[in-house]
Each structure stands twice: as structure tokens, then as C-alpha cells.
Amino acid sequence: MENENKTVAPVAKTAEAPEAKTSSRNDRNSSARRSNRGNGRGRRGRTPVKKEYEERVVHISRISKTVKGGRRMRFSALVVIGNGKGKYGFGIGKSIEVPDAIKKALQVAEHDVRNIPIVKNGTIPHTVEGHFGACKVFLKPAPAGTGVVAGGPVRAILELAGIKNVYSKVYGSRTSINVIKATADGLGQLKTKKVLELTQEAKKEEK
């Protein structure tokens, strides 16, 4: 009778329980580390961030400033950005080092983003002429398959803006910044088809 009334305490179960929990946690952490190593996302599993604008360095020049102690040499960078969907911008940055000058130019360009209308076949709505100083840039719509018939700075700003077919011609000064500003002046004169139709109707009514 005494043997039947005795009860055994579940010591083994209570002692083994915490060890099982810790081992399962360690297995989870090790598997998570392996998955992060093999997914190609970097050290902490970060995904690469896509840039909103594509960048292109148009021109880098060496400039100097004469001061009391002599000449101070610096670099000037002209950069154009665009998203390929009708948005573009340009900027100039100056610094002692070329990378710093490019970084400053990109900051200026991002704060001065402009929109242009793009019609069917990836061309401009109508013919325009942009002027800046002694430079004049002529832009004309082109059919599909023509491509960007332009060179240097004009090609950079048109391609990044998203224009795929266009004729262009530069007259006068060929300085990079003058060409860029004249092109921007011409693109700023572009109007959508609706606006053109309204202006034509208004002119007919006046006559």
C-alpha cells in the first residue's frame, strides 16, 4: 500500500523544456542568417534602391580664380538628369575635386526639374526654336524610326527627357552651357495638342 500511494515528481520534463526552447531559437537564427547570405541583398538583406533620374555628365572644365596669394584651381561640372518620361533638369557645380563638383551639379539639377509634352512616336508636338545668348537651337518633330538627330549636349538632354525621334540643328555659339540653356528654352515653348487647337480656334475667331 505504501508503494502504491507514492507519486513521482516530473523533474525530468521541467528540466528539459528550457533546453528545447533555446535550441529551437538558435536553429531559427542560423537559418535566417543563411537565407540572408544567399539572397544576394547585401550584408543586412537590403534591396538596391532604384534612382528616379538617370544622370549624364555633359562637360567638365578646369577653372581658376586669381586671388592675393596666387591662383585657385577648381573644376566645373555640367550635368543633365531625366526620367525618360518627360521630366529633365540640368545644373552646374564647382568644387576643388571633380566628384564634389558633380554632386553639387546633381543637387542643382534635382531642384530644377521641368516637364515637357511628348506625343505619339516619342517626338515633340511641333517645331520650336530656342535662344540663349549667341546660340540658337532648332527642334523639329520626326517620324518613328528616325532617332535623335542631334549631337553633344542637345542629344543628352533630349534622350534623358524621353524624346526618341526628333531633328535638331545648332546655330551660333557651341558652348555646352549655352547649348543646354537654348535647348531648354525651346523645350519650354512646347505646347500640348489641346492647347494648340484652342489657340488656333481663338485666332480664327479673331479673324
N, C-alpha and C positions, 0 to 999 in steps of 0.2 A: 504493500500500500504506500509506503513512503516513496518508493521509486516512481510510482505512477503519478503522484502529486507534484513531483519536481518539474520545474519549467526551465528551459534553456533560453538565455537572453540572446537576441540576434546581433551578436557583436561583429561577426564577420561581414554582414551586409552593410552595417553603418560604416565600417572602416573602408570597404571597397568603393563605396559610392563616390566620394570626392575625387578619387584617383581616376575613375572613369570619366568624370566631367572634365578634368584638366586635360586628359589625353585627347578627348574629342575636340576641345578648343584648339589645342596645338595642331591637330590634323587640319582643321578648317583654316587656320592662319597659314600653314605651309602650302595648302592647295591654292589659297588666294594669291600668295606670293608667286607661285609657279605660273598661274594664269596671267598675272600682270607682266611677268617676264616674257611670256611667249606671245602676247597680243600685239607687240610692236608699237605700243603707245608711249614709249619713253620710260623714264625712271619711276614715275608715280602713276602711270596709266593715263597721262594727259593726251588728249587728241590735238593734232595740229590745227591752229586757228586759220581759217581762210581769210585772206586780205580782201577788203572791199574794193580797193582800187589797184589796178596794175600800174607799175611805175616804170618810167624810162628817163634816163639821163640824156638830155639833148646836147649839152655843151658844158665843158669845164674850162675855165680860163684862169690864168695867173695874173693877179693884180698887185699893185704896190702903192703905198702911201708914203710920201716924204714927210718926215717929222724932224724935230730938232736933233735927235740923236742919229738920224740916218733914214733908211728906207725900211718900211714894214711890209713884208711879203705875206699875201694871203691868197686864198683860192675862192673863185665864184662859181657856183653850180646852178645850171638851169635845168629844172626837172618838170616833166609833164606826167599827169596821172589821169586815169579814166577807168570806168567800169564796163565799157563796151556796150552800154545800153542808153547812150545819150547824155552821160554825165562826164565832164572833164574839168581839169584845173591845171594851172601852172604856177610856178613860183621860183624865186631866186634866193639863194642863201650864200652867205660869205663866212669864212672861218679860216683859221690857220691850217687846219687839216681838211683834206678832201671829204672824208666820211662825215665830219661835222657839218660841212657846208651842204652836203646832200641832205642830211637830216633836217637842217633848217629850211631848205627849199621845199621838202615834202610837207613840213608843217604849214608853210605859207600856202602851198597848193591845196591842202585839205581844207583850209579855211576859206578858199575862194573857188568853190565848185560851182559850175554852171551847167545848165540844161540846154539841149538842142533837139529840135524835132527831126526824126528820121522816118522817111516814108518807105513804101514798098521797094524791094530790091536793095535795101540798105543804102540809099542815097539821100541827098538833100532835096527839099521841096522845090527850090527854084534857084536861079542864078543870083550870085551876090558878089560884091567887091568890098574887100576890107582894106582900110587905110591906117597906117601909123607912121608918122614922120615922112621919110622919103621912100617908104616901102608900100607897095600895093599888091594884094593877093586876090586873084580871080578864081572863083569856085563855080563849077557848073555841074548839074546832075548828069549821071551816066547810066546806061542800061546795065542789066545784070551780066556779070562775066567780065566787065571792064577792069575792075580792080581800082586801087587807089593810085591814080596817075599823079604823083607828087613826089617831092624829094626833100630830104633833110627834116627840118622842124615841122613843115606842113604835114608830111606823112605821119610823123609821130603823134601829133595832136588829133588828126583825123582817124587814125587806126584805133587809138585808145578811146576815142569818143564813141566808136562803134560804126563808123561810116565805112562801107565796103566797096562802093562804086562811086567814083567822082573824078572829074577833070579839074586840074588846078594849074595856075601859072603865077610866077612871082615876078614883079617888075620893080626896078629901083634897088634900094638898099637890100643886101643879103645878110645883114647881121642877124644872128639867131634870135635874139630877143625882139628885134623889130618885126621879123617874120612871124614869130609866135603871136605878138600883140595884134598885128594886122589880120592874121587868120582868125583870132578870137573876135576881132571887130566884125569880120564878115559873118562868122557863125552867129554872132549876136543879132544880126539883121534877119535871120531866118524866121519865117512865119509858117504856121500850120496851114493846111488846105482850107479849113473853115474860115480862118482869118483872112486868107487871100480872097475867098469867094465873097465875104462880106465887104471887103474893101472895093472889089470890082463892082459889086452891086451899088455901093454908095457912089462911086464915080459915074455910073450910068445914070443914076437918079439926078445927079447934079447937072449932067449934060441936058 
